[in-house]
Amino acid sequence: NKLGQLPPDAGVEVAVAGRSNAGKSSAINAITQRKGLARTSKSPGATRLLNFFELEEGRRLVDLPGYGFAKVAGSMRAHWGSLLEGYFAKRAALKGTIVVMDVRHPMTDHDQDMLALASSRGLPVHILLTKSDKLGRGAGGNALQAVRRKLPPGGLVTVQLFSAHAGDGVQEARGALEKLLDGKPIKETPAGSADPAGVNQPGNGG
């Protein structure tokens, strides 16, 4: 709830951010294969703190409070904003961000603010377009390309389709998380999934 309460600033962290109803907790649970790791709720806005999960010694996943939740008091939203800005500005262990967006409503103003916050630190960002099972393959592909066209140049922001419910893209997302933790670039395949094995990276014969 306060920057002074954070664990020691050592090792490597990847933060997971997203709009309150975008399926952030479900995505975390699917990627880590731990159903009850991140709290899920039928009511958006269940995450109210910076929640630190140690994946292994010195490697952590940080679940950030969901943004854009209208029922939270203005003072609480202001506190969250100050907390996140301080965390992104001062946390040396933070090496990457995963931003979760509902594939049917991506790139909201709040989403773009989060991308700008990560960009201010020069952090790589991997976007998960969640709930892709609710769209047909063609519509999902169109949504993916529409988001790609809005991304800044430079290759620091990558994107894929994802469905925690159907399991689509979970392996790719897990590979992207590993690369962020390792400080390696994420390579997208033409289909829009991350390239977790690095088979298309230079030097790997791809």
C-alpha positions in Angstrom: 0.0 0.0 0.0 3.1 2.3 0.4 6.4 2.4 -1.3 8.2 1.9 2.0 6.5 -1.5 2.4 8.0 -3.0 -0.7 10.4 -5.9 -0.4 14.1 -5.2 -0.9 14.9 -3.7 -4.3 17.0 -6.6 -5.6 16.6 -9.3 -8.2 14.2 -9.0 -11.2 10.5 -8.1 -11.3 7.9 -8.1 -14.0 4.7 -6.0 -13.3 1.3 -7.1 -14.6 -1.2 -4.3 -15.2 -4.6 -4.0 -16.7 -8.1 -2.6 -16.6 -10.1 -4.0 -13.7 -12.4 -6.2 -15.8 -9.8 -7.3 -18.4 -9.1 -10.7 -16.8 -5.7 -9.8 -15.2 -5.9 -12.2 -12.3 -7.1 -15.0 -14.5 -4.2 -14.4 -16.8 -1.7 -14.5 -14.0 -3.1 -17.7 -12.7 -3.1 -19.4 -16.1 0.5 -18.3 -16.9 1.8 -19.5 -13.5 -0.4 -22.6 -13.5 -1.6 -21.7 -10.0 -5.4 -21.3 -10.0 -5.6 -19.4 -6.7 -2.5 -17.3 -6.9 -4.0 -14.0 -7.9 -7.4 -13.2 -6.4 -10.2 -13.4 -8.9 -13.7 -11.8 -8.3 -16.9 -11.3 -10.2 -16.7 -7.7 -9.0 -13.9 -5.8 -10.8 -11.2 -4.1 -8.7 -10.4 -6.9 -6.3 -6.6 -6.1 -6.4 -6.1 -3.1 -4.1 -2.4 -3.4 -3.3 0.9 -4.1 -5.1 1.0 -7.9 -4.7 4.5 -9.6 -5.0 4.7 -13.2 -6.0 8.2 -14.8 -5.9 8.4 -17.3 -8.8 11.8 -18.4 -7.6 14.6 -16.7 -5.6 15.2 -13.3 -7.0 12.5 -13.4 -9.7 9.1 -11.9 -8.9 5.8 -11.2 -10.6 4.0 -8.1 -9.3 0.2 -7.8 -9.6 -0.7 -4.1 -9.8 -4.1 -2.6 -8.8 -6.6 -2.7 -11.7 -7.2 0.7 -13.3 -10.3 2.3 -14.7 -12.6 1.0 -12.0 -15.3 3.7 -11.6 -16.7 2.5 -8.2 -13.4 3.2 -6.4 -13.4 6.6 -4.6 -11.4 9.4 -6.2 -9.0 9.5 -3.3 -8.2 5.8 -3.7 -7.6 6.2 -7.4 -5.3 9.2 -6.7 -3.4 7.1 -4.2 -3.0 4.2 -6.7 -1.8 6.6 -9.3 0.8 8.0 -7.0 1.8 4.6 -5.8 2.3 3.3 -9.4 4.2 6.3 -10.6 6.6 6.0 -7.6 7.0 2.3 -8.2 7.8 2.7 -11.9 10.1 5.7 -11.3 12.2 4.3 -8.4 12.1 0.5 -8.6 15.4 -0.7 -10.0 14.4 -4.4 -10.0 11.5 -3.7 -12.4 12.6 -4.9 -15.8 9.4 -5.3 -17.8 5.6 -5.0 -17.9 2.8 -7.2 -19.1 -0.3 -5.2 -19.9 -3.6 -7.1 -20.0 -6.4 -5.7 -22.3 -9.8 -7.1 -23.2 -9.5 -7.9 -27.0 -12.9 -6.4 -27.5 -12.0 -3.1 -25.9 -8.2 -2.6 -26.3 -6.1 0.5 -26.1 -8.3 2.6 -23.8 -7.0 5.8 -22.5 -6.0 4.0 -19.3 -4.2 1.4 -21.3 -2.2 4.0 -23.2 -1.4 5.8 -20.0 0.1 2.6 -18.6 2.1 2.1 -21.9 3.4 5.6 -21.5 4.4 5.0 -17.9 6.4 1.9 -18.9 7.9 3.8 -21.8 9.1 6.6 -19.5 11.5 4.0 -18.0 12.3 2.4 -21.3 10.8 -0.9 -20.2 9.8 -3.6 -22.6 6.0 -4.3 -22.6 4.1 -7.4 -23.7 0.4 -7.0 -24.3 -2.0 -9.8 -23.7 -5.3 -9.3 -25.6 -7.5 -11.4 -23.3 -10.8 -13.2 -23.8 -9.8 -14.0 -27.4 -12.1 -17.0 -27.2 -15.1 -14.6 -27.3 -14.1 -13.6 -30.9 -13.9 -15.7 -34.0 -10.4 -16.3 -35.5 -10.9 -13.6 -38.2 -12.2 -11.0 -35.7 -9.4 -11.8 -33.3 -6.8 -11.4 -36.0 -8.3 -8.1 -37.0 -8.2 -6.8 -33.4 -4.6 -7.9 -33.1 -3.5 -6.0 -36.2 -5.5 -2.9 -35.2 -3.6 -2.8 -31.9 -0.3 -3.4 -33.7 -0.9 -0.3 -35.8 -1.3 1.8 -32.7 2.0 0.7 -31.0 5.0 2.9 -30.9 7.9 2.0 -33.1 11.1 0.6 -31.7 10.1 -3.0 -30.8 9.8 -2.5 -27.1 6.1 -3.3 -27.2 4.8 -6.7 -28.4 1.3 -8.1 -28.4 -0.5 -11.5 -28.7 -3.9 -13.0 -28.4 -4.7 -14.8 -25.1 -7.5 -16.7 -23.4 -7.2 -18.0 -19.9 -10.5 -19.8 -20.3 -9.6 -21.7 -23.5 -5.9 -21.9 -22.8 -5.0 -20.1 -26.1 -1.7 -18.3 -26.0 -0.8 -19.4 -22.5 2.4 -21.1 -23.4 3.5 -18.1 -25.5 2.7 -15.7 -22.7 4.7 -17.8 -20.3 7.6 -17.7 -22.7 7.3 -13.9 -23.0 7.4 -13.6 -19.2 10.5 -15.7 -19.0 12.2 -13.5 -21.6 11.2 -10.3 -19.7 12.7 -11.8 -16.5 15.9 -12.8 -18.4 16.2 -9.4 -20.0 15.9 -10.8 -23.5 13.9 -9.4 -26.5 10.5 -10.9 -27.3 10.1 -11.9 -30.9 6.5 -12.0 -32.4 5.5 -14.7 -34.9 3.5 -13.6 -37.9 0.4 -15.1 -36.3 0.8 -12.7 -33.4 1.9 -15.0 -30.6 5.1 -14.4 -28.8 8.1 -16.6 -29.7 8.9 -18.1 -26.3 11.6 -20.5 -27.5 13.4 -17.8 -29.4 13.4 -19.9 -32.6 13.1 -16.8 -34.7 15.9 -15.0 -32.9 19.1 -14.4 -34.7 21.6 -17.1 -34.0 19.0 -19.8 -33.3 18.7 -21.0 -36.9 15.3 -19.3 -37.3 
